Amino acid sequence: MRFKIHSTLLSILFATTIAGVLSITAAAIFSFSLLSKVVERMVSLSVGIMLSTSLLHALPEAFESGADARTLFACLLGGLLAFFLLEKFAILRHSHHHEGDGHEHEHGHDAHEAGKAGWMILVGDGLHNFTDGILIAAAFLANPKLGLVTGLAIIAHEIPQEIGDFIVLLNAGFSRMRAYMYNLICSMMGVVGGVIGYYTLESASGMIPYVLVFASSGFIYIAVSDLMPQMQRRATLKETIPQIILVSLGVVLVLFVTRHH
């Protein structure tokens, strides 16, 4: 019996690690090879992916779990305010760092200031990966074959979201290697979720709706407060049409993947 439990934990560790590494690497290959040269335009794709992942997949899953709706809405509100404060703190740190340095920072793209969206997306992504780890653990404890299928399904639905994350990180001034390494570190939160799910499945499962809502609040906040204002600065019809097409493409991509998930 002890060996069986031990082998199940090893399976969970293996599945969560592979799911994180494969989804991050696949998204990185696609993002760096096809999207990096047009990253500003592809911000629109990221907006579609992030909003649809949150509003059409993660939040419905949380509210269908049976958790108290008022508590979930309170968690959503708390998450939005928390990410607002996180962004405010990043801006204050940036302003203090450059205070009195004799340089003008009003012109052009400031990678340090834009980087605040990158850090926020990493927080939200880490929380989302944590819930995926709990789901994988629950599936393996129910049935090893179910655990394997769940791991594959999570890889499939993570790739579009990770592509959106890479777009945000590149747009925020992160280098390719830095974006890849930080995303890879965040993916290890899936391993943490898997271990916690293995040892405390009942209480950990009860956490999933609230963690999903909090992670979704980060994606929504970043899309609405940081990325969409960037899109609004390109107000010509020539720029607006591709934006609409790419946002719609992001939504369709998430709908397609989550339907099969």
Secondary structure as GFF3:
##gff-version 3
##sequence-region A 1 261
A	DSSP	alpha_helix	2	30	.	.	.	ID=ss1
A	DSSP	pi_helix	31	35	.	.	.	ID=ss2
A	DSSP	three_ten_helix	36	38	.	.	.	ID=ss3
A	DSSP	alpha_helix	39	53	.	.	.	ID=ss4
A	DSSP	pi_helix	54	58	.	.	.	ID=ss5
A	DSSP	alpha_helix	59	63	.	.	.	ID=ss6
A	DSSP	alpha_helix	69	98	.	.	.	ID=ss7
A	DSSP	alpha_helix	111	142	.	.	.	ID=ss8
A	DSSP	alpha_helix	144	171	.	.	.	ID=ss9
A	DSSP	alpha_helix	176	187	.	.	.	ID=ss10
A	DSSP	alpha_helix	189	199	.	.	.	ID=ss11
A	DSSP	alpha_helix	201	222	.	.	.	ID=ss12
A	DSSP	pi_helix	223	227	.	.	.	ID=ss13
A	DSSP	alpha_helix	228	232	.	.	.	ID=ss14
A	DSSP	alpha_helix	237	260	.	.	.	ID=ss15
###
